[in-house]
Amino acid sequence: MHPYISILTIFLAILMTYHNWKINPNNIFLSGFIYVLSSYSLIHYILFFKKSVFLLAIFYNNTAPIGFLIGPLLYFYVRGTLFDNSKLVKKDFLHFIPSLINLVSITPYLLTPFSYKFELAQRIVKDTMVARTFTVGLYPNIINIIARPALLCFYTILTIVMLCKFWSKIDTNNYIPKKQSRKMLIWLFSFITIVILTVLSFAILSYFFLKVPNPNLVKLKTSLPMDIISFCLLIIPVSLLIFPELLYGIPSTAKTKKDNFIEIPEEIILIKNNIADNVMIADKKDIDSDQEKSEKDIDPKFIELSESILAYIKESEIYLNPNFSMEELSRSMDVPKHHLYYCFNSVLNIKLTKIRAELRVEYAKKLIENGLLDSLTLDAVGNKAGFSSRSSFQSVFKEEVGCTPGEYLKVKSELIA
């Protein structure tokens, strides 16, 4: 259990929260789980191996309540992923009772001077047995040492039961995309396996710490359980970096409001290259046929939602807003962001930025072709088409059309002449 691995995973958890909580709020629970587990491991490394009196005085027992949050965070993440709901209800706060009890218990210790904590840390560094026998709060520390992994075991079993029940009903659930659901279930079972390995490793280390009078800390530091914990801590965030679609969760159309599906013009239903007004999706990134979608096991309701998204973007001309983004689209359509990400990446197979660029360029081309340059400059055309700067207008236009706006105007002028 190298401390740098714990520090790295803490950093990745914070980074994941910052970048992904708006995509799918349920990821907050996963980031919190990674953060708490990594912090818990780092604190124990400081306690057992670092032998730093100063760091031990800072961390020892001051952060004890967070150890009781690992189980609830695991449960909330799995439940929120399966049922596409990250909101907590009143009864969910019962899961925080063990942490609150521990917080109340150690409150007197939290209020003691740092000099007292420093002196206690010196005693623990000299004799690790003090950490097992010394009573910091209202009850002996041995209760915390046993209770934390026991609670995590309970929550792990609870999540496994929940996963198995969901798996058994997946084929009859008409509100979820089957392909994404199976992918997420594989991830969740793998995730739980990683958690089990971590719990077992901590249990083995705790056994030696509690049962052996003078455990060989150097041997424990290089033991297999330590290596397993390090691997498990790192593999979770790395898996999410390699497979970012896991962050979309299992989007459920049962949560989607009926009025999100606006009336779709016939020409939008199967958008192909250069259809209608030559607006949408060039090259080979067009939408597949309904038959191909069924072969990919994509729920028809998400195909409908995807078509509705495209129709809304085009008809509302929301893309003309220079600040148009996924967040604004989510707010305007009242559709969760992770549903939008799923539609763009798994159904439409195209990025929102690509659609936005094509629509803006087509709009700018129409302005040029309609002779509005008699009253507008090229920069004004770019601004009117939604581009925030001249440079972005020039680069995006050239990428989409193959020439700059000025060159395009020259060619059009020569054709008219």
Phi, psi and omega in degrees: 000078182290135183298329181294331176293317177298316180296319179296315181292326175298316178297316180295324178295317178296318180297319180295321177297315183297319186269339191239353184293333178281334177291311181211103184305337180298337180293344176299321180294320178294315178299319178297320178299312180297317181297312183294316181296318179292319178296318178301317180293319181295318180296320179290329175296317179297320182293314188271324194241324186291321180060034177267114183297317183296310180295323180294322178295329180284314189266328188299117178069339178295331181252013185304320184299332183292337179297336179275358180269348184300312181298307179301320179296321176299313182296314181296322180294311182296314180298314181296326178290316183291322187249011173052048180208114183263359183283142176263140175259174186302318184291342179294336181288349174296333180293342182268000183300314179303320179294320179293321177299315179295321179297316178297320182297319185265002181305316177302321179294321180299330183271357179286155179297154180297331180299322178293318179294323179294319179295318177296320178298322177298320179294321181291321179297322179287324182216106182297337180301336180299324181295335180275327189256338185285136179261113181269317183257216182277351179215160185298151181297334182301331179294318178295320182299324180274320188293320184299305178294329179295317178295320178296322176299318180299313181291327178296315177297319180300317181289325178297316178300316180296319178296316181296319178296318180294317180301319183293339183251007187296323183287340180258359179273109185271005185255359185237149174286121189296318183296312178296324181295315180296321179297317180292323179294321176299317179297315183294320176294322176295318179299315179295323177299318178298317179298317180298316178300320179294315180298315180297320180295316177296323180296318179297316179296319179295323179299312180295324181291324183274324188268324182277126184302312179230081184296145177281098186292328179295319179292320178297324182298327182254016184281166179299317178303323178295318179295322179295317179298316179299316179297315182294321179298323185276326188291331183294303179294327179296320178300321181288330176289323181284321182239076184296341179295344177294338180285346180284342181071208177245091181296136183239127179287350177294338181266355184272130181290144184300321183284003171290335183270097181278164181294130187256125176300149185300325183285350180270340190303315176237087184284122180240178180296130172059032176272163179050254184256024176055043184264313198260138159050095181271178177057223185257018184260025179285168181283140178288164176288166180299326179295317180295325179295319179295326178293329179277359176067038177263131183299133180304330181293330177281333172294316178298317179297320179298316179295323178295322178298313180298317180297319181295315180302316183289311187286324181280344183056035178295339181292345179284348175285122181302335182263015182299128182211177178298323181296317179293321178296319178299317181291320183291320182269351184058047178238132180304144184298323182290338172291318179296316179299320179297316181298315182291319187271331184250336181256306182278335182056045178207151180273149176300324180298326179292314179298316180300317180296316181297316181295319180294319180294318178298321178295317179296320178298320179296319178298319179293314182292333179277003175079019181288351178291348175293333180242351181233149172275168177298323178297320179294324177298316178299316178296320181293332180275357175105001180280137185278342181210163180294319182296318179293323177299314181296312185291316181292319179299316180293323179295322183277322187258331182101359178209166179283165177302321179296317178294322178295318178297319181296317180296317180295321179295320180292324179293320180292320179293000000 
